[in-house]
């Protein structure tokens, strides 16, 4: 985009410089236009690099967001899992108590 506009300006200035009587002026204009064109090319390269970095950052951001969502899902699910484990231990404790009472009664130690 920028390069095309600069190329058109560069050509117009070259034509103007070529129409002048002074070869020094023509050379100076051509030199400075070339320097400007080089700077524009460098800026275009930097813009391209920034665009690539932005795309990479967006990809990483999406990946990070997915990972955070997974962590949040796990953090919500963890208390439920802990409750289920605690319920299993409580049930196991009741079963052990019941079995112990049955064993005591069966051995005649309940008297």
Buried (B, 14 or more C-beta within 10 A) or exposed (E): EEEEEBEEBBEEBBEEBEEEEEEEEBEEBBEEBEEBBEEBEEEBEEEEEEEEEEEEEEEEEEEEEEEEEEEEEEEEEEEEEEEEEEEEEEEEEEEEEEEEEEEEEEEEEEE
